[in-house]
């Protein structure tokens, strides 16, 4: 038995997992993207509201809830619905803003006042200044970009507390009216006439595609969307959802723009903070996805980043999980991780910095778990939604490694639940199997921790 198999067997024996496929759809947000409120903006990363509700019910949580990797606010939204006190920490200013807007309590008067501003928002105006992101001319048709910037100036002229929701409405359109879409670790450009790729000849969609091609007057082949019309539709969707909301038990969360590695400082400075009973979160996976890069158009268009130097610094400040993070002088010793890194086939690594990225990832997650331990009340819980990965023909069992790290910090490992099987490339999968490695470790699931002392 080689050293990898020995390590996997040892970790599996120490931290056994069980499969529960009822979690399969809950760990992915995509199955819930058309629900009221959540349909406002398609933020692809994260899990469902029903997952948070299920965990809260299962653990009988009555006290405060925390999500230190808040994203677009699913955890705080679910907690607010249940009348629980909740906190969210998010370092990326774009999703942090989204979360704040989604989780506010909107009064009937606010909704009425908000409805009245639509004529102002859709009026003709001089476009606001174009942001400095160089790809904007490729990302947007000229008339689409001008329409967006025209509405942006109208929003900037607003005075009052409805400005944030109007700005959110505008942000939610950006990908929809652009020539881009988010896929994998970045931004991709749509093909002709708004298609990600033309339908194959003989398929159902091919005739429709050719009809658009033949009838189009656009020499560029871009779909020139009516931004004002789409904005009006989204605006009214938001009104419908707000009017249907039941805020009877709603408890507005406290959302903080900050770093998970400073959780203790951020929370202890708040008035009436009495510790956390449940922390539930999904950190960035160790998969090299750069969420600043993925959301860079919204970051620039929304004014969350002002220059390329600003953008660079935002990426460097984040938790290490991709190759654009700060990978300098990373020092972190972990015997299990070192075994994995030493067994990697360097020739199979597509970037020489991957080992540094992984070392930095587990260093930062160790710091995060230490801070979470300090703010967690006795008998409190931490639940992590985690996905494993593979590099250099080696599986990185992130869930087991984080369980091992958490136990050393002082947490008890209550259970590990496998929600679904994940995959890697067919070539790497064959090599993993040929090497006799446990490919069932390629999974996504939940790690339950408890603070007993």
C-alpha positions as a Markdown table, in Angstrom:
| # | Residue | x | y | z |
|---|---|---|---|---|
| 1 | Unk | 0.0 | 0.0 | 0.0 |
| 2 | Unk | 1.5 | 3.4 | -1.0 |
| 3 | Unk | 1.7 | 6.4 | 1.2 |
| 4 | Unk | -1.4 | 8.1 | -0.4 |
| 5 | Unk | -3.6 | 5.0 | 0.2 |
| 6 | Unk | -2.3 | 4.8 | 3.7 |
| 7 | Unk | -3.2 | 8.5 | 4.3 |
| 8 | Unk | -6.7 | 8.2 | 2.8 |
| 9 | Unk | -7.4 | 5.0 | 4.8 |
| 10 | Unk | -6.2 | 6.6 | 8.0 |
| 11 | Unk | -8.3 | 9.8 | 7.5 |
| 12 | Unk | -11.4 | 7.8 | 6.4 |
| 13 | Unk | -11.1 | 5.6 | 9.5 |
| 14 | Unk | -10.6 | 8.5 | 11.9 |
| 15 | Unk | -13.3 | 10.7 | 10.3 |
| 16 | Unk | -15.9 | 8.3 | 8.7 |
| 17 | Unk | -18.5 | 9.7 | 6.4 |
| 18 | Unk | -22.0 | 8.7 | 5.5 |
| 19 | Unk | -23.9 | 9.4 | 2.3 |
| 20 | Unk | -27.2 | 11.3 | 2.4 |
| 21 | Unk | -28.4 | 12.1 | -1.1 |
| 22 | Unk | -31.3 | 14.2 | 0.2 |
| 23 | Unk | -28.6 | 16.9 | 0.5 |
| 24 | Unk | -27.7 | 16.7 | -3.1 |
| 25 | Unk | -29.9 | 19.4 | -4.4 |
| 26 | Unk | -29.5 | 21.5 | -1.3 |
| 27 | Unk | -25.8 | 22.1 | -1.6 |
| 28 | Unk | -26.3 | 23.7 | -5.0 |
| 29 | Unk | -28.0 | 27.1 | -5.4 |
| 30 | Unk | -29.0 | 26.5 | -9.1 |
| 31 | Unk | -32.1 | 24.5 | -8.2 |
| 32 | Unk | -33.5 | 27.4 | -6.2 |
| 33 | Unk | -32.5 | 30.3 | -8.5 |
| 34 | Unk | -36.0 | 31.1 | -9.6 |
| 35 | Unk | -37.5 | 31.5 | -6.2 |
| 36 | Unk | -38.7 | 35.0 | -5.1 |
| 37 | Unk | -35.9 | 37.3 | -3.9 |
| 38 | Unk | -33.2 | 34.8 | -5.1 |
| 39 | Unk | -34.2 | 35.3 | -8.7 |
| 40 | Unk | -33.2 | 39.0 | -8.5 |
| 41 | Unk | -29.6 | 38.3 | -9.2 |
| 42 | Unk | -28.1 | 35.0 | -10.4 |
| 43 | Unk | -25.2 | 34.5 | -8.0 |
| 44 | Unk | -24.0 | 31.0 | -8.9 |
| 45 | Unk | -21.9 | 30.2 | -5.9 |
| 46 | Unk | -23.5 | 28.9 | -2.7 |
| 47 | Unk | -26.2 | 26.6 | -1.4 |
| 48 | Unk | -30.0 | 26.8 | -0.9 |
| 49 | Unk | -32.1 | 28.4 | 1.8 |
| 50 | Unk | -33.6 | 25.0 | 2.5 |
| 51 | Unk | -30.2 | 23.7 | 3.4 |
| 52 | Unk | -29.8 | 26.4 | 6.1 |
| 53 | Unk | -33.3 | 25.8 | 7.4 |
| 54 | Unk | -32.7 | 22.1 | 7.6 |
| 55 | Unk | -29.4 | 22.5 | 9.6 |
| 56 | Unk | -31.0 | 25.0 | 11.9 |
| 57 | Unk | -33.9 | 22.6 | 12.6 |
| 58 | Unk | -31.7 | 19.5 | 12.9 |
| 59 | Unk | -29.4 | 21.2 | 15.5 |
| 60 | Unk | -32.3 | 23.0 | 17.3 |
| 61 | Unk | -30.7 | 26.4 | 17.0 |
| 62 | Unk | -32.4 | 29.2 | 19.0 |
| 63 | Unk | -29.5 | 31.6 | 19.2 |
| 64 | Unk | -27.2 | 33.5 | 16.8 |
| 65 | Unk | -26.1 | 32.3 | 13.4 |
| 66 | Unk | -23.0 | 33.4 | 11.5 |
| 67 | Unk | -21.8 | 33.0 | 7.9 |
| 68 | Unk | -18.2 | 34.2 | 7.6 |
| 69 | Unk | -18.1 | 33.6 | 3.8 |
| 70 | Unk | -21.5 | 35.2 | 3.2 |
| 71 | Unk | -21.6 | 35.5 | -0.5 |
| 72 | Unk | -25.0 | 36.8 | -1.6 |
| 73 | Unk | -26.6 | 36.2 | 1.8 |
| 74 | Unk | -28.4 | 32.9 | 1.7 |
| 75 | Unk | -27.5 | 32.1 | 5.4 |
| 76 | Unk | -28.6 | 35.4 | 6.7 |
| 77 | Unk | -31.7 | 35.4 | 4.6 |
| 78 | Unk | -32.8 | 32.0 | 6.0 |
| 79 | Unk | -32.0 | 33.1 | 9.5 |
| 80 | Unk | -33.9 | 36.3 | 9.2 |
| 81 | Unk | -37.0 | 34.4 | 7.9 |
| 82 | Unk | -36.9 | 32.2 | 11.0 |
| 83 | Unk | -36.5 | 35.2 | 13.3 |
| 84 | Unk | -32.9 | 34.4 | 14.4 |
| 85 | Unk | -30.2 | 36.9 | 15.1 |
| 86 | Unk | -27.6 | 36.5 | 12.4 |
| 87 | Unk | -24.3 | 37.9 | 11.2 |
| 88 | Unk | -22.6 | 37.8 | 7.8 |
| 89 | Unk | -19.0 | 38.5 | 6.9 |
| 90 | Unk | -17.9 | 39.0 | 3.3 |
| 91 | Unk | -14.7 | 40.4 | 1.9 |
| 92 | Unk | -15.8 | 40.9 | -1.7 |
| 93 | Unk | -17.8 | 44.2 | -1.9 |
| 94 | Unk | -20.1 | 43.1 | -4.7 |
| 95 | Unk | -21.8 | 40.1 | -3.0 |
| 96 | Unk | -21.6 | 41.9 | 0.3 |
| 97 | Unk | -23.8 | 44.7 | -1.2 |
| 98 | Unk | -26.1 | 42.1 | -2.7 |
| 99 | Unk | -26.6 | 40.4 | 0.6 |
| 100 | Unk | -27.3 | 43.7 | 2.4 |
| 101 | Unk | -30.0 | 44.6 | -0.1 |
| 102 | Unk | -31.6 | 41.1 | -0.2 |
| 103 | Unk | -31.9 | 40.8 | 3.6 |
| 104 | Unk | -33.3 | 44.2 | 4.6 |
| 105 | Unk | -36.8 | 44.5 | 5.9 |
| 106 | Unk | -38.8 | 46.7 | 3.6 |
| 107 | Unk | -41.9 | 48.5 | 4.8 |
| 108 | Unk | -45.1 | 49.0 | 2.9 |
| 109 | Unk | -44.3 | 52.7 | 2.7 |
| 110 | Unk | -40.8 | 52.0 | 1.3 |
| 111 | Unk | -42.3 | 49.7 | -1.4 |
| 112 | Unk | -44.8 | 52.4 | -2.3 |
| 113 | Unk | -42.1 | 55.1 | -2.5 |
| 114 | Unk | -39.9 | 52.7 | -4.5 |
| 115 | Unk | -42.6 | 52.1 | -7.0 |
| 116 | Unk | -42.9 | 55.8 | -7.7 |
| 117 | Unk | -39.3 | 56.3 | -8.8 |
| 118 | Unk | -39.5 | 54.2 | -12.0 |
| 119 | Unk | -40.3 | 57.2 | -14.3 |
| 120 | Unk | -37.2 | 58.9 | -13.0 |
| 121 | Unk | -35.0 | 55.9 | -13.5 |
| 122 | Unk | -36.1 | 55.3 | -17.1 |
| 123 | Unk | -35.9 | 59.0 | -18.2 |
| 124 | Unk | -33.4 | 60.1 | -20.9 |
| 125 | Unk | -30.2 | 61.4 | -19.4 |
| 126 | Unk | -26.5 | 61.8 | -20.1 |
| 127 | Unk | -24.7 | 58.6 | -19.5 |
| 128 | Unk | -22.5 | 58.4 | -16.4 |
| 129 | Unk | -18.7 | 58.1 | -16.8 |
| 130 | Unk | -17.6 | 54.8 | -18.4 |
| 131 | Unk | -15.5 | 52.7 | -15.9 |
| 132 | Unk | -11.9 | 51.9 | -16.8 |
| 133 | Unk | -12.2 | 48.2 | -17.4 |
| 134 | Unk | -10.6 | 47.6 | -20.8 |
| 135 | Unk | -12.9 | 44.7 | -21.8 |
| 136 | Unk | -16.1 | 46.8 | -21.6 |
| 137 | Unk | -16.2 | 47.6 | -25.3 |
| 138 | Unk | -16.1 | 43.9 | -26.1 |
| 139 | Unk | -18.5 | 43.0 | -23.2 |
| 140 | Unk | -21.3 | 45.3 | -24.3 |
| 141 | Unk | -22.8 | 46.6 | -27.5 |
| 142 | Unk | -22.3 | 50.4 | -27.6 |
| 143 | Unk | -26.0 | 51.2 | -27.3 |
| 144 | Unk | -26.4 | 48.7 | -24.4 |
| 145 | Unk | -23.5 | 50.2 | -22.5 |
| 146 | Unk | -24.8 | 53.7 | -23.0 |
| 147 | Unk | -28.3 | 52.7 | -21.8 |
| 148 | Unk | -26.8 | 51.1 | -18.7 |
| 149 | Unk | -24.8 | 54.2 | -17.9 |
| 150 | Unk | -27.8 | 56.5 | -18.6 |
| 151 | Unk | -29.8 | 54.6 | -15.9 |
| 152 | Unk | -26.8 | 54.6 | -13.6 |
| 153 | Unk | -26.7 | 58.5 | -13.7 |
| 154 | Unk | -30.5 | 58.5 | -12.9 |
| 155 | Unk | -29.8 | 56.3 | -9.9 |
| 156 | Unk | -26.9 | 58.5 | -8.8 |
| 157 | Unk | -29.3 | 61.5 | -8.8 |
| 158 | Unk | -31.6 | 59.8 | -6.3 |
| 159 | Unk | -31.8 | 61.0 | -2.7 |
| 160 | Unk | -33.2 | 58.8 | 0.0 |
| 161 | Unk | -33.2 | 55.2 | 1.2 |
| 162 | Unk | -34.5 | 53.6 | -2.1 |
| 163 | Unk | -31.2 | 54.3 | -3.9 |
| 164 | Unk | -29.6 | 51.0 | -2.8 |
| 165 | Unk | -32.4 | 48.9 | -4.1 |
| 166 | Unk | -32.5 | 50.8 | -7.4 |
| 167 | Unk | -28.7 | 50.3 | -7.8 |
| 168 | Unk | -29.1 | 46.6 | -7.0 |
| 169 | Unk | -31.8 | 46.3 | -9.7 |
| 170 | Unk | -29.3 | 47.9 | -12.2 |
| 171 | Unk | -26.5 | 45.6 | -11.1 |
| 172 | Unk | -28.7 | 42.5 | -11.6 |
| 173 | Unk | -29.0 | 43.3 | -15.3 |
| 174 | Unk | -25.4 | 43.6 | -16.2 |
| 175 | Unk | -24.7 | 40.0 | -17.2 |
| 176 | Unk | -28.1 | 39.5 | -18.8 |
| 177 | Unk | -27.6 | 42.4 | -21.3 |
| 178 | Unk | -23.9 | 41.9 | -21.9 |
| 179 | Unk | -22.1 | 39.8 | -24.5 |
| 180 | Unk | -20.7 | 37.7 | -21.7 |
| 181 | Unk | -21.6 | 34.9 | -19.3 |
| 182 | Unk | -19.9 | 33.4 | -16.3 |
| 183 | Unk | -18.7 | 29.8 | -16.6 |
| 184 | Unk | -16.1 | 28.0 | -14.6 |
| 185 | Unk | -13.2 | 30.1 | -13.5 |
| 186 | Unk | -14.0 | 33.3 | -15.5 |
| 187 | Unk | -15.9 | 35.2 | -18.1 |
| 188 | Unk | -16.7 | 33.8 | -21.5 |
| 189 | Unk | -18.1 | 35.6 | -24.5 |
| 190 | Unk | -21.4 | 34.6 | -26.2 |
| 191 | Unk | -21.3 | 33.6 | -29.8 |
| 192 | Unk | -23.3 | 35.2 | -32.6 |
| 193 | Unk | -26.8 | 36.5 | -31.7 |
| 194 | Unk | -26.4 | 35.8 | -28.0 |
| 195 | Unk | -25.8 | 32.1 | -28.2 |
| 196 | Unk | -23.1 | 30.6 | -26.1 |
| 197 | Unk | -22.4 | 28.4 | -29.1 |
| 198 | Unk | -24.5 | 27.9 | -32.3 |
| 199 | Unk | -26.9 | 24.9 | -32.2 |
| 200 | Unk | -25.8 | 21.9 | -34.3 |
| 201 | Unk | -27.4 | 21.5 | -37.7 |
| 202 | Unk | -30.4 | 19.2 | -37.4 |
| 203 | Unk | -31.2 | 20.1 | -33.8 |
| 204 | Unk | -34.4 | 21.7 | -32.6 |
| 205 | Unk | -32.7 | 25.1 | -32.1 |
| 206 | Unk | -30.9 | 25.2 | -35.4 |
| 207 | Unk | -33.8 | 26.5 | -37.4 |
| 208 | Unk | -34.6 | 29.2 | -34.9 |
| 209 | Unk | -30.9 | 30.2 | -34.9 |
| 210 | Unk | -30.8 | 30.5 | -38.7 |
| 211 | Unk | -34.1 | 32.5 | -38.7 |
| 212 | Unk | -32.4 | 35.0 | -36.3 |
| 213 | Unk | -29.3 | 35.1 | -38.5 |
| 214 | Unk | -31.2 | 35.7 | -41.7 |
| 215 | Unk | -33.6 | 38.3 | -40.3 |
| 216 | Unk | -30.9 | 40.2 | -38.3 |
| 217 | Unk | -29.8 | 43.7 | -39.4 |
| 218 | Unk | -26.8 | 43.5 | -37.1 |
| 219 | Unk | -23.5 | 43.1 | -38.9 |
| 220 | Unk | -21.7 | 42.3 | -35.7 |
| 221 | Unk | -24.2 | 39.5 | -34.8 |
| 222 | Unk | -24.8 | 40.7 | -31.3 |
| 223 | Unk | -28.3 | 40.8 | -29.8 |
| 224 | Unk | -28.9 | 44.5 | -29.0 |
| 225 | Unk | -31.2 | 44.2 | -26.0 |
| 226 | Unk | -33.6 | 47.0 | -24.8 |
| 227 | Unk | -32.0 | 47.8 | -21.5 |
| 228 | Unk | -34.7 | 50.1 | -20.3 |
| 229 | Unk | -37.4 | 47.5 | -21.0 |
| 230 | Unk | -35.4 | 44.7 | -19.2 |
| 231 | Unk | -34.8 | 47.1 | -16.2 |
| 232 | Unk | -38.5 | 47.8 | -16.0 |
| 233 | Unk | -39.3 | 44.1 | -16.0 |
| 234 | Unk | -36.7 | 43.4 | -13.2 |
| 235 | Unk | -37.9 | 46.4 | -11.2 |
| 236 | Unk | -41.5 | 45.0 | -11.3 |
| 237 | Unk | -40.3 | 41.5 | -10.4 |
| 238 | Unk | -38.7 | 43.0 | -7.3 |
| 239 | Unk | -41.9 | 44.8 | -6.4 |
| 240 | Unk | -44.0 | 41.6 | -6.8 |
| 241 | Unk | -41.6 | 39.8 | -4.5 |
| 242 | Unk | -41.5 | 42.5 | -1.9 |
| 243 | Unk | -45.3 | 42.8 | -1.8 |
| 244 | Unk | -45.5 | 39.0 | -1.2 |
| 245 | Unk | -42.9 | 39.0 | 1.6 |
| 246 | Unk | -44.0 | 38.1 | 5.1 |
| 247 | Unk | -41.8 | 40.0 | 7.5 |
| 248 | Unk | -43.7 | 38.9 | 10.7 |
| 249 | Unk | -40.7 | 37.2 | 12.3 |
| 250 | Unk | -38.0 | 38.9 | 10.2 |
| 251 | Unk | -34.8 | 39.9 | 12.1 |
| 252 | Unk | -32.6 | 42.0 | 9.9 |
| 253 | Unk | -29.0 | 40.6 | 10.0 |
| 254 | Unk | -25.8 | 42.5 | 10.6 |
| 255 | Unk | -23.6 | 42.3 | 7.5 |
| 256 | Unk | -19.9 | 43.2 | 7.7 |
| 257 | Unk | -17.5 | 43.9 | 4.9 |
| 258 | Unk | -14.4 | 42.1 | 6.3 |
| 259 | Unk | -12.1 | 39.1 | 6.4 |
| 260 | Unk | -13.0 | 35.8 | 8.0 |
| 261 | Unk | -9.5 | 35.7 | 9.4 |
| 262 | Unk | -10.5 | 38.7 | 11.6 |
| 263 | Unk | -13.8 | 37.2 | 12.7 |
| 264 | Unk | -13.1 | 37.6 | 16.4 |
| 265 | Unk | -12.2 | 41.3 | 16.1 |
| 266 | Unk | -15.1 | 42.1 | 13.8 |
| 267 | Unk | -17.8 | 40.5 | 15.9 |
| 268 | Unk | -16.5 | 41.4 | 19.4 |
| 269 | Unk | -16.6 | 45.1 | 18.5 |
| 270 | Unk | -20.4 | 44.9 | 18.0 |
| 271 | Unk | -22.8 | 46.0 | 20.6 |
| 272 | Unk | -24.6 | 43.2 | 22.4 |
| 273 | Unk | -22.6 | 40.5 | 20.8 |
| 274 | Unk | -23.0 | 37.3 | 22.9 |
| 275 | Unk | -21.3 | 34.6 | 20.8 |
| 276 | Unk | -22.4 | 32.3 | 18.1 |
| 277 | Unk | -24.5 | 29.2 | 18.4 |
| 278 | Unk | -24.3 | 28.1 | 14.7 |
| 279 | Unk | -21.8 | 29.0 | 12.0 |
| 280 | Unk | -22.7 | 27.6 | 8.6 |
| 281 | Unk | -20.8 | 28.4 | 5.5 |
| 282 | Unk | -19.3 | 27.3 | 2.3 |
| 283 | Unk | -15.7 | 28.7 | 1.8 |
| 284 | Unk | -14.1 | 29.1 | -1.6 |
| 285 | Unk | -13.1 | 25.6 | -2.6 |
| 286 | Unk | -9.4 | 24.8 | -3.3 |
| 287 | Unk | -10.2 | 24.7 | -7.0 |
| 288 | Unk | -8.3 | 27.8 | -8.3 |
| 289 | Unk | -11.6 | 29.8 | -9.0 |
| 290 | Unk | -11.0 | 33.5 | -8.6 |
| 291 | Unk | -14.3 | 35.1 | -7.7 |
| 292 | Unk | -12.9 | 38.6 | -8.2 |
| 293 | Unk | -12.1 | 37.7 | -11.8 |
| 294 | Unk | -15.5 | 36.0 | -12.3 |
| 295 | Unk | -17.3 | 39.1 | -11.0 |
| 296 | Unk | -15.0 | 41.7 | -12.4 |
| 297 | Unk | -17.5 | 43.4 | -14.7 |
| 298 | Unk | -19.9 | 43.9 | -11.8 |
| 299 | Unk | -17.1 | 45.1 | -9.6 |
| 300 | Unk | -16.0 | 47.7 | -12.1 |
| 301 | Unk | -19.4 | 48.7 | -13.4 |
| 302 | Unk | -20.7 | 49.1 | -9.8 |
| 303 | Unk | -17.8 | 51.2 | -8.7 |
| 304 | Unk | -16.6 | 48.6 | -6.1 |
| 305 | Unk | -13.2 | 48.7 | -7.7 |
| 306 | Unk | -11.7 | 51.9 | -9.2 |
| 307 | Unk | -8.5 | 50.9 | -10.9 |
| 308 | Unk | -6.4 | 48.0 | -11.9 |
| 309 | Unk | -4.1 | 48.5 | -8.9 |
| 310 | Unk | -7.2 | 48.5 | -6.7 |
| 311 | Unk | -8.5 | 45.3 | -8.4 |
| 312 | Unk | -5.1 | 43.6 | -7.9 |
| 313 | Unk | -5.0 | 44.5 | -4.2 |
| 314 | Unk | -8.6 | 43.2 | -3.7 |
| 315 | Unk | -7.5 | 39.8 | -5.1 |
| 316 | Unk | -4.4 | 39.7 | -3.0 |
| 317 | Unk | -6.3 | 40.3 | 0.2 |
| 318 | Unk | -8.6 | 37.3 | -0.2 |
| 319 | Unk | -8.4 | 33.9 | 1.3 |
| 320 | Unk | -5.9 | 31.9 | -0.7 |
| 321 | Unk | -7.9 | 29.6 | -3.0 |
| 322 | Unk | -6.6 | 30.6 | -6.5 |
| 323 | Unk | -3.4 | 31.5 | -8.3 |
| 324 | Unk | -4.0 | 35.3 | -8.3 |
| 325 | Unk | -4.0 | 35.4 | -4.5 |
| 326 | Unk | -1.0 | 36.4 | -2.4 |
| 327 | Unk | 1.3 | 33.3 | -2.7 |
| 328 | Unk | 4.5 | 34.8 | -1.3 |
| 329 | Unk | 6.2 | 33.5 | 1.7 |
| 330 | Unk | 3.6 | 30.9 | 2.7 |
| 331 | Unk | 4.7 | 28.9 | 5.7 |
| 332 | Unk | 2.4 | 26.2 | 7.1 |
| 333 | Unk | 3.2 | 22.8 | 8.3 |
| 334 | Unk | 0.6 | 20.0 | 8.1 |
| 335 | Unk | 1.8 | 16.4 | 7.9 |
| 336 | Unk | -1.2 | 15.1 | 6.0 |
| 337 | Unk | -1.0 | 18.0 | 3.5 |
| 338 | Unk | 2.7 | 17.6 | 3.1 |
| 339 | Unk | 2.2 | 13.9 | 2.2 |
| 340 | Unk | -0.3 | 14.9 | -0.5 |
| 341 | Unk | 1.9 | 17.6 | -1.9 |
| 342 | Unk | 5.0 | 15.3 | -2.0 |
| 343 | Unk | 3.1 | 12.6 | -3.9 |
| 344 | Unk | 1.9 | 15.0 | -6.6 |
| 345 | Unk | 3.2 | 14.4 | -10.1 |
| 346 | Unk | 4.8 | 17.7 | -10.9 |
| 347 | Unk | 4.5 | 17.0 | -14.6 |
| 348 | Unk | 0.8 | 16.7 | -14.3 |
| 349 | Unk | 0.4 | 20.1 | -12.6 |
| 350 | Unk | -0.8 | 22.7 | -15.1 |
| 351 | Unk | 0.8 | 25.5 | -12.9 |
| 352 | Unk | 3.8 | 25.3 | -10.7 |
| 353 | Unk | 2.2 | 27.5 | -8.1 |
| 354 | Unk | -0.6 | 25.0 | -7.3 |
| 355 | Unk | 1.3 | 23.5 | -4.4 |
| 356 | Unk | 1.8 | 27.0 | -2.9 |
| 357 | Unk | -1.9 | 27.8 | -3.4 |
| 358 | Unk | -2.9 | 24.6 | -1.5 |
| 359 | Unk | -0.5 | 25.3 | 1.3 |
| 360 | Unk | -1.9 | 28.8 | 1.6 |
| 361 | Unk | -5.5 | 27.6 | 1.4 |
| 362 | Unk | -5.1 | 25.3 | 4.4 |
| 363 | Unk | -3.1 | 27.8 | 6.3 |
| 364 | Unk | -5.9 | 30.4 | 5.9 |
| 365 | Unk | -8.7 | 27.9 | 6.6 |
| 366 | Unk | -6.8 | 26.9 | 9.8 |
| 367 | Unk | -6.7 | 30.6 | 10.9 |
| 368 | Unk | -10.4 | 31.0 | 10.0 |
| 369 | Unk | -11.3 | 27.9 | 12.1 |
| 370 | Unk | -9.3 | 29.2 | 15.1 |
| 371 | Unk | -11.2 | 32.5 | 15.0 |
| 372 | Unk | -14.5 | 30.7 | 14.7 |
| 373 | Unk | -13.7 | 28.5 | 17.7 |
| 374 | Unk | -13.2 | 31.6 | 19.8 |
| 375 | Unk | -16.5 | 33.2 | 18.9 |
| 376 | Unk | -18.5 | 29.9 | 19.1 |
| 377 | Unk | -20.5 | 29.4 | 22.4 |
| 378 | Unk | -20.1 | 26.2 | 24.4 |
| 379 | Unk | -22.1 | 23.4 | 22.7 |
| 380 | Unk | -22.3 | 25.6 | 19.6 |
| 381 | Unk | -21.9 | 24.2 | 16.1 |
| 382 | Unk | -20.0 | 24.9 | 12.9 |
| 383 | Unk | -21.2 | 23.3 | 9.7 |
| 384 | Unk | -19.0 | 23.6 | 6.5 |
| 385 | Unk | -20.2 | 22.8 | 3.0 |
| 386 | Unk | -17.0 | 21.6 | 1.3 |
| 387 | Unk | -16.0 | 20.2 | -2.1 |
| 388 | Unk | -12.9 | 18.1 | -2.6 |
| 389 | Unk | -10.5 | 18.5 | -5.6 |
| 390 | Unk | -7.6 | 16.8 | -7.3 |
| 391 | Unk | -4.3 | 18.0 | -8.7 |
| 392 | Unk | -1.2 | 16.2 | -10.1 |
| 393 | Unk | -3.0 | 12.8 | -9.9 |
| 394 | Unk | -3.6 | 13.2 | -6.2 |
| 395 | Unk | -7.0 | 13.7 | -4.6 |
| 396 | Unk | -7.2 | 16.5 | -2.0 |
| 397 | Unk | -9.7 | 15.4 | 0.6 |
| 398 | Unk | -10.5 | 18.9 | 1.8 |
| 399 | Unk | -13.3 | 17.8 | 4.1 |
| 400 | Unk | -11.1 | 15.3 | 5.9 |
| 401 | Unk | -8.1 | 17.7 | 6.2 |
| 402 | Unk | -10.3 | 20.5 | 7.6 |
| 403 | Unk | -11.8 | 18.0 | 10.0 |
| 404 | Unk | -8.3 | 17.0 | 11.2 |
| 405 | Unk | -7.4 | 20.7 | 11.6 |
| 406 | Unk | -10.6 | 21.5 | 13.4 |
| 407 | Unk | -10.1 | 18.7 | 15.8 |
| 408 | Unk | -6.6 | 19.9 | 16.7 |
| 409 | Unk | -8.1 | 23.4 | 17.4 |
| 410 | Unk | -10.5 | 21.9 | 19.9 |
| 411 | Unk | -13.7 | 21.0 | 17.9 |
| 412 | Unk | -15.4 | 17.7 | 18.1 |
| 413 | Unk | -16.1 | 16.2 | 14.7 |
| 414 | Unk | -19.8 | 15.3 | 14.9 |
| 415 | Unk | -20.2 | 13.8 | 11.5 |
| 416 | Unk | -19.3 | 14.1 | 7.8 |
| 417 | Unk | -22.0 | 13.8 | 5.2 |
| 418 | Unk | -21.5 | 13.1 | 1.5 |
| 419 | Unk | -24.1 | 15.0 | -0.5 |
| 420 | Unk | -23.0 | 14.1 | -4.0 |
| 421 | Unk | -20.2 | 12.6 | -6.0 |
| 422 | Unk | -18.0 | 15.0 | -8.1 |
| 423 | Unk | -15.7 | 14.4 | -11.0 |
| 424 | Unk | -12.4 | 15.4 | -12.5 |
| 425 | Unk | -11.2 | 15.0 | -16.1 |
| 426 | Unk | -11.6 | 11.6 | -17.6 |
| 427 | Unk | -7.8 | 11.3 | -18.1 |
| 428 | Unk | -7.1 | 12.1 | -14.5 |
| 429 | Unk | -9.9 | 9.9 | -13.2 |
| 430 | Unk | -8.4 | 6.9 | -15.1 |
| 431 | Unk | -5.0 | 7.6 | -13.6 |
| 432 | Unk | -6.5 | 7.8 | -10.1 |
| 433 | Unk | -8.2 | 4.5 | -10.6 |
| 434 | Unk | -5.2 | 2.9 | -12.1 |
| 435 | Unk | -3.2 | 3.9 | -9.1 |
| 436 | Unk | -5.8 | 2.3 | -6.8 |
| 437 | Unk | -6.9 | 5.5 | -5.2 |
| 438 | Unk | -10.3 | 6.0 | -3.6 |
| 439 | Unk | -12.1 | 8.1 | -6.1 |
| 440 | Unk | -15.2 | 8.2 | -3.9 |
| 441 | Unk | -13.3 | 11.0 | -2.1 |
| 442 | Unk | -14.1 | 13.2 | -5.0 |
| 443 | Unk | -17.2 | 14.5 | -3.4 |
| 444 | Unk | -19.1 | 17.5 | -2.0 |
| 445 | Unk | -20.7 | 17.4 | 1.4 |
| 446 | Unk | -21.0 | 18.8 | 4.9 |
| 447 | Unk | -18.6 | 18.6 | 7.9 |
| 448 | Unk | -20.4 | 19.1 | 11.3 |
| 449 | Unk | -18.3 | 20.4 | 14.2 |
| 450 | Unk | -19.2 | 21.0 | 17.8 |
| 451 | Unk | -17.5 | 23.0 | 20.5 |
| 452 | Unk | -17.8 | 20.9 | 23.6 |
| 453 | Unk | -15.6 | 22.9 | 26.0 |
